[in-house]
Amino acid sequence: MTVLERLVRELGDIVDTSPPALEAARADRSGHRSPGAPLAVVHARSVDDVQNVMRIASATGTPVVARGAGTGLAGAANAGPGEIVLSTARMNRVLEVRADDLLAVVEPGILNADLNAQLAAHGLWWAPDPASREISTVGGNIATGAGGLLCAKYGVVRDAVLGVDIVLADGRMLRLGHRTVKGVTGLDLTSLVIGSEGRLGIIVGATLKLRRLVEGAVCTIVASFPTVRAAAAGSAAVTAAGVQPAIMELMDAASLAAVHTLLNLPAPTAGTSQLTVQTDGPAAREEAERIAAVLESAGGAVTLSDDPVEGERLLAVRRSMHPAMAALGTTLIEDVAVPRSAMAAMFDEIGRIEREFGVRIPTVAHAGDGNLHPNFVFEGETVPPHIWAAADELFRAAIRLGGTLTGEHGVGLLKSRWLAEELGDDQWHIQQQILRVFDPQGILNPGKVFPDA
C-alpha cells in the first residue's frame, strides 16, 4: 500500500490531491517555488489528525511540511515532490480565554486579526502585529518567530507565548511551557520551538500571554527627511531620547514612491524618506510631542495627529509596502536586523550595494528595533544570479555591523546557505544535533534552515 493510499484509508476526505491545492503548496510569499508538486495536502481538523499523519510519515519515512496560511517570506512552508503537506489552517478555534490570568489557549490555524477581534470582547489583545496580520496564522507566527510593527514597545512573538503543544515526528504530543507568568522547570523547550520553522514538531496549540486593551489616545507622527540616512538618524535620536513609541517605521525613497503610486497618492519629493511613529496609552500625547520635537531637531518635516482614523490612514502607507513591491515584479523580501545605533550605517551599506551591483533595493524598516526589510525586485520566478550576489553582500554587511540574517521572517530555504557563517561551527553542529533528538529520521521539513541536516 502506498503512502497516499494509507493517508486516504485512515484520514478520508481531508486528504487533498487536487491540482490547485498541490500547486498552492509549492510556494509561499517569498517568491520561491519548489521544483514540483507534493504528494498530498492533509487538511487536519484535530490533534488526532495530525498525530495520524505523523505516525504514517514516521512508519514510511515520508517527509512532512507543516503549513498554515502560506504567508511566510523565507520558503519554509514550500513543499515539493514526495512530501506530505500537513495544513493546520482548519484548526482555528479559540479554546479558552482567561481574562483573570491574561491568557488564551488557541489552535494554530486562527488568523492573527481574527484572534484579536475575538479577544476585544474580553477587553484583551495579543500584541504581535505582523504586517500580514489579516492573513497570517498564529501557528505560523510562532513557527517563524514573527515580529511586526508593534515590536518597538510590545515585543515579538517570543515575548507573548507561555506554552506550545507540538506533535513530534513519531506522532507523540508534548505540552511545553506553563500557564503561569513564571516557570523555569527544566530546559525552556517552548522558546526552542518558537522560530523553529517546522523542524522540531508540528504546532497544534498555543497558550498565549495577553494584554489588556490600551486605554487612552493613539497619536501618529509622520516625519519626512531629505535622505534615508537622515531618517535613520532621526529614529536613533528618538531611541536615545528615552521615549518609547509603540510603532516607529521607516520607508526609504524608493519604497515610499512605490506605495504612493499604488495608492494613487501625490508623488513625494525625490529622495524623500519617511518615518511613521505612533504612541499609545494615557501619556500618548505628551510622548508624541516629545518625539515630534526630537524629529524636528533632527531635520524632519513633522506632522502630528491624534485622530485615530487619520492615524490609520497614515499607517496604511507603511502597511501597503508588500503589495506595492508585488506590483513592480517578483520580489525577494529580505529581513536583516542590526543594532539600532547601526541603522544609518546599514542604509549606507545598502546604497553601496545598489551602486556596485546596479540594482534598486527599496527598503523599509522597523526602526524601533533595527529590523530592515530590503526588497530585491526582478522578473520571472527564478532569482537571477546578480540578485543573489547582491543579497549575499547585504547579509555579510549586516553581520559585520553586529547584526543577524533574519529578525523575524526566518531562515527557511532562502537563507540557509549563510546560516553557518553567522552561527559558527560549534553552534551549527550543536543545533543539528538538537534536530536529530526531536526528529531522528529527518522527516520534518527537510532541507529548511539547515541544508544538510
C-alpha positions in Angstrom: 0.0 0.0 0.0 1.4 3.4 -1.0 1.7 6.3 1.4 -1.1 8.1 -0.3 -3.4 5.1 -0.1 -2.6 4.8 3.7 -3.4 8.5 4.2 -6.7 8.2 2.3 -7.7 5.0 4.2 -7.1 6.5 7.6 -8.0 10.1 7.1 -10.6 10.1 4.3 -11.7 13.3 2.5 -9.3 15.6 4.4 -6.6 14.3 2.1 -6.5 16.6 -0.9 -4.7 15.8 -4.1 -6.5 18.3 -6.3 -4.1 20.1 -8.7 -4.9 23.6 -7.3 -4.1 22.5 -3.7 -0.9 20.8 -4.7 0.2 23.8 -6.8 -0.6 26.3 -4.0 1.5 24.3 -1.5 4.6 24.7 -3.7 5.1 28.3 -2.8 4.7 30.9 0.0 5.0 34.7 -0.4 8.8 34.6 -0.7 8.8 34.4 -4.5 10.4 31.0 -4.3 8.6 27.8 -5.6 9.5 24.2 -5.1 10.6 22.1 -8.2 7.4 20.1 -8.2 4.1 19.2 -6.5 3.9 17.4 -3.2 2.1 14.0 -2.7 -1.0 15.5 -0.9 -2.2 18.2 1.3 -3.9 16.9 4.5 -6.3 19.5 6.0 -6.1 18.5 9.6 -9.1 19.2 11.8 -7.8 18.0 15.1 -4.7 16.9 17.0 -5.7 13.3 16.3 -5.5 14.0 12.5 -2.0 15.5 13.0 -0.8 12.5 15.0 -2.2 10.1 12.5 -0.3 11.8 9.7 2.9 11.8 11.6 2.6 8.1 12.5 2.2 7.2 8.8 5.0 9.5 7.8 7.3 8.1 10.5 6.5 4.5 9.6 7.2 5.1 5.9 10.0 7.7 6.2 7.9 10.2 4.3 8.8 13.9 4.7 6.2 16.3 6.1 5.9 20.0 5.6 3.8 21.9 8.1 1.8 24.8 6.6 -0.6 27.4 7.9 -1.7 30.3 5.7 1.3 30.1 3.4 2.2 33.8 4.0 5.8 33.2 5.0 8.6 35.0 3.3 11.5 32.6 3.5 10.2 29.5 1.7 9.9 27.5 4.9 6.4 26.1 4.1 7.1 25.3 0.5 6.6 21.6 -0.3 8.0 19.5 -3.1 7.9 16.1 -4.7 7.5 13.1 -2.3 6.4 15.3 0.6 3.1 15.4 2.6 1.8 18.9 3.4 0.2 19.0 6.8 -2.1 22.0 6.9 -3.4 23.2 10.3 -5.3 26.1 8.8 -8.7 24.5 9.7 -7.7 24.1 13.3 -8.7 27.7 14.0 -10.6 27.8 17.3 -10.0 29.9 20.5 -10.3 27.1 23.1 -10.1 29.2 26.3 -9.8 32.8 27.3 -8.9 33.6 30.9 -9.2 37.4 31.5 -8.2 37.0 35.1 -4.9 35.3 34.2 -4.3 37.2 30.9 -4.0 34.1 28.8 -5.7 32.4 25.9 -5.4 28.8 24.6 -5.8 28.6 20.8 -5.4 26.3 17.9 -2.7 27.2 15.4 -4.8 28.0 12.4 -6.6 31.1 13.8 -5.6 34.2 12.0 -3.9 36.9 14.0 -6.5 39.5 13.3 -9.4 37.1 14.0 -7.9 36.3 17.3 -7.7 39.9 18.3 -11.3 40.5 17.1 -12.5 37.8 19.5 -10.3 38.9 22.4 -11.6 42.5 22.1 -14.9 41.3 23.6 -13.0 40.4 26.7 -11.1 43.7 26.8 -7.9 41.9 25.8 -5.5 41.6 22.9 -2.4 39.7 21.7 0.4 42.1 20.9 2.3 40.6 17.9 1.4 42.7 14.9 3.0 41.4 11.7 2.1 43.4 8.6 0.3 40.3 7.4 -1.9 40.1 10.5 -5.1 39.9 8.4 -3.9 36.8 6.6 -1.3 35.1 8.8 -2.0 32.4 11.4 -0.9 32.3 15.0 0.8 29.0 14.4 2.8 30.4 11.6 3.7 33.5 13.7 5.1 31.1 16.3 6.9 28.8 13.9 8.7 31.7 12.3 9.2 33.8 15.4 7.3 36.7 13.8 7.6 40.3 14.8 5.8 43.3 13.3 5.1 46.9 13.6 4.4 47.0 17.4 7.7 45.3 18.3 9.3 48.6 19.4 7.1 48.7 22.5 5.4 45.3 22.9 8.0 42.8 21.7 7.8 39.9 19.3 6.0 36.6 19.4 8.6 35.1 21.7 7.6 37.6 24.3 3.9 36.7 24.0 3.8 32.9 24.2 3.6 31.0 27.5 3.5 27.5 26.0 3.1 25.4 22.9 1.7 21.9 22.2 3.6 20.1 19.5 3.3 16.7 17.8 6.7 15.1 17.3 7.9 13.3 14.2 6.7 9.9 15.6 3.3 11.1 16.5 3.8 11.7 20.2 2.5 15.0 21.6 4.3 17.3 24.0 2.8 20.1 26.1 5.5 22.6 26.6 5.6 25.7 28.8 3.3 26.9 31.5 0.1 28.7 32.2 1.9 30.8 34.9 3.8 34.0 34.3 6.9 32.5 35.8 8.2 29.0 35.1 11.7 27.7 34.9 11.3 24.0 35.4 13.8 22.2 33.2 15.0 23.4 29.9 13.0 26.1 28.0 11.7 24.0 25.2 9.0 26.5 24.4 11.5 29.1 23.4 13.3 26.4 21.4 10.2 25.6 19.3 9.4 29.3 18.7 11.1 30.2 15.4 12.0 26.5 14.7 10.2 26.7 11.3 8.6 23.2 11.5 11.9 21.4 12.1 11.1 20.2 15.7 7.4 19.3 15.6 4.0 20.3 14.4 2.5 23.1 16.4 -1.1 22.1 17.3 -1.9 24.5 20.2 -0.6 27.6 22.0 -1.0 29.2 25.3 -0.7 33.0 24.7 0.2 35.8 27.0 -2.4 38.6 26.6 -2.6 42.3 27.5 -5.5 44.4 28.5 -6.6 46.8 25.7 -4.6 50.0 25.9 -6.6 52.9 27.3 -6.0 56.5 26.2 -5.3 58.1 22.8 -3.3 57.0 19.9 -1.2 59.7 18.3 0.5 59.4 14.9 3.6 61.3 13.7 4.8 61.4 10.2 8.3 63.0 9.6 9.8 63.5 6.1 13.6 63.6 5.7 15.6 64.5 2.6 17.7 61.3 2.8 17.2 57.8 4.2 20.3 58.3 6.3 18.8 61.4 7.9 15.6 59.4 8.6 17.6 56.6 10.2 19.5 59.1 12.3 16.2 60.6 13.4 14.9 57.2 14.6 18.1 56.7 16.5 17.6 60.1 18.1 14.2 59.1 19.3 15.6 55.9 20.9 18.4 57.9 22.5 15.9 60.3 23.9 14.3 57.6 26.0 10.8 57.9 24.6 9.0 54.6 23.9 6.8 54.7 20.8 4.5 51.8 20.1 5.4 51.9 16.4 8.4 53.5 14.6 8.6 52.6 10.9 11.0 53.9 8.2 10.4 53.9 4.5 13.2 54.9 2.1 12.6 57.0 -1.0 12.1 54.0 -3.4 9.6 52.2 -1.2 7.7 55.4 -0.3 7.4 56.3 -4.0 6.2 52.8 -4.9 3.5 52.9 -2.2 2.3 56.4 -3.3 2.0 55.1 -6.8 0.0 52.0 -5.7 -2.4 54.1 -3.5 -2.7 57.0 -6.1 -1.2 59.5 -3.7 0.7 62.5 -4.8 4.3 61.6 -5.6 6.7 62.5 -2.8 9.6 64.9 -3.4 12.5 62.9 -5.0 14.8 61.4 -2.4 12.3 61.8 0.5 12.3 59.1 3.2 9.7 58.9 5.9 9.3 57.9 9.5 5.8 57.0 10.8 5.6 56.9 14.6 2.7 56.0 16.9 2.4 56.5 20.6 -0.4 55.0 22.7 -1.7 54.9 26.3 -2.5 57.7 28.8 0.7 59.6 28.0 0.4 59.2 24.2 0.0 63.0 23.5 2.9 64.0 25.7 5.2 61.3 24.3 4.1 62.2 20.7 5.0 65.9 21.3 8.4 64.9 22.7 9.1 62.6 19.7 8.0 65.4 17.3 10.4 67.8 18.9 13.3 65.3 18.6 12.5 64.6 14.9 12.3 68.3 14.1 15.7 68.8 15.7 17.0 66.0 13.5 15.8 67.8 10.4 12.5 66.2 9.8 9.3 68.0 8.5 6.8 66.8 11.1 3.0 66.4 11.3 1.2 65.1 14.3 -2.4 63.8 14.6 -4.4 62.4 17.5 -7.3 61.4 15.1 -7.4 57.6 15.1 -8.9 57.5 11.6 -6.2 59.8 10.3 -3.7 57.7 12.1 -4.7 54.5 10.4 -4.8 56.2 7.1 -1.2 57.4 7.6 -0.1 53.9 8.8 -1.8 52.3 5.8 1.0 53.7 3.7 3.5 51.5 5.5 1.2 48.5 5.6 0.9 48.7 1.8 4.6 48.1 1.2 4.3 44.4 0.2 1.6 44.9 -2.4 3.5 47.9 -3.8 6.5 45.7 -4.3 4.5 43.0 -5.8 3.2 45.5 -8.4 6.8 46.1 -9.5 7.6 42.4 -10.2 8.7 39.3 -8.4 10.1 40.3 -5.0 12.8 38.7 -2.8 11.8 40.3 0.5 14.8 40.2 2.8 15.0 40.6 6.6 18.1 41.6 8.4 18.5 43.2 11.8 21.3 45.4 13.2 21.8 47.2 16.5 19.6 50.3 16.4 22.7 52.5 16.5 23.9 50.9 13.3 20.7 51.6 11.3 22.2 54.6 9.4 25.4 52.6 8.6 23.3 49.7 7.3 21.4 52.1 4.9 24.9 53.3 3.8 25.7 49.7 3.0 22.5 49.2 1.1 23.3 52.3 -1.0 26.8 50.9 -1.7 25.4 47.6 -2.8 22.9 49.3 -5.1 25.7 51.1 -6.8 28.1 48.1 -7.0 25.5 45.7 -8.4 23.4 48.1 -10.4 20.2 47.2 -8.6 17.5 49.1 -6.7 16.8 47.8 -3.2 13.6 49.5 -1.8 13.8 49.2 1.9 11.5 49.6 4.9 12.5 49.1 8.5 11.0 48.6 11.9 13.2 51.4 13.0 12.3 50.9 16.7 14.2 47.7 16.9 16.7 47.8 14.0 15.0 45.3 11.7 15.3 46.2 8.0 13.4 44.7 5.0 15.4 45.3 1.8 13.5 44.2 -1.3 15.0 42.9 -4.5 12.6 43.2 -7.5 13.1 41.1 -10.6 11.2 39.5 -13.5 10.3 35.8 -13.6 10.2 33.1 -10.9 13.9 32.4 -10.5 16.1 34.8 -8.6 18.9 36.0 -11.0 22.5 35.3 -10.0 23.3 39.0 -9.7 20.4 39.5 -7.2 21.7 36.6 -5.1 25.2 38.2 -5.3 23.8 41.5 -4.0 21.9 39.7 -1.3 25.0 37.9 -0.3 26.8 41.1 0.2 23.9 42.6 2.1 23.8 39.7 4.6 27.5 39.9 5.2 27.3 43.6 5.7 24.6 43.1 8.4 26.7 40.6 10.2 29.7 42.9 10.1 27.7 45.6 11.8 26.9 43.2 14.6 23.5 42.1 13.2 21.8 39.0 12.0 20.5 37.3 8.9 16.9 37.4 10.0 14.9 39.4 12.6 11.5 37.8 12.1 10.9 36.0 8.7 13.1 33.0 9.5 15.8 31.2 7.5 13.7 28.8 5.5 15.2 27.8 2.2 16.3 31.3 1.2 19.0 31.9 3.8 20.2 28.5 4.8 23.4 28.9 2.8 24.5 31.8 5.1 23.5 30.3 8.5 26.7 28.6 9.4 28.6 31.8 8.9 26.6 33.6 11.5 26.3 30.7 14.0 29.9 29.5 13.8 31.0 25.8 13.6 30.3 24.7 17.1 26.8 26.2 17.4 26.0 24.9 13.8 26.8 21.4 14.8 25.0 21.5 18.2 21.8 22.9 16.6 21.8 20.0 14.1 22.3 17.5 17.0 19.2 19.1 18.6 17.2 18.5 15.4 18.1 14.8 15.5 16.9 14.4 19.1 13.4 15.7 18.0 13.4 14.1 14.6 15.9 11.2 14.3 14.7 10.3 10.7 14.9 13.9 9.5 11.3 13.9 8.1 10.1 17.2 9.4 10.5 20.0 6.8 13.8 18.6 5.5 16.2 21.0 3.8 14.7 24.0 5.5 17.0 26.2 7.8 19.8 23.5 7.7 20.5 22.4 4.1 22.5 19.3 5.1 20.7 18.3 8.3 
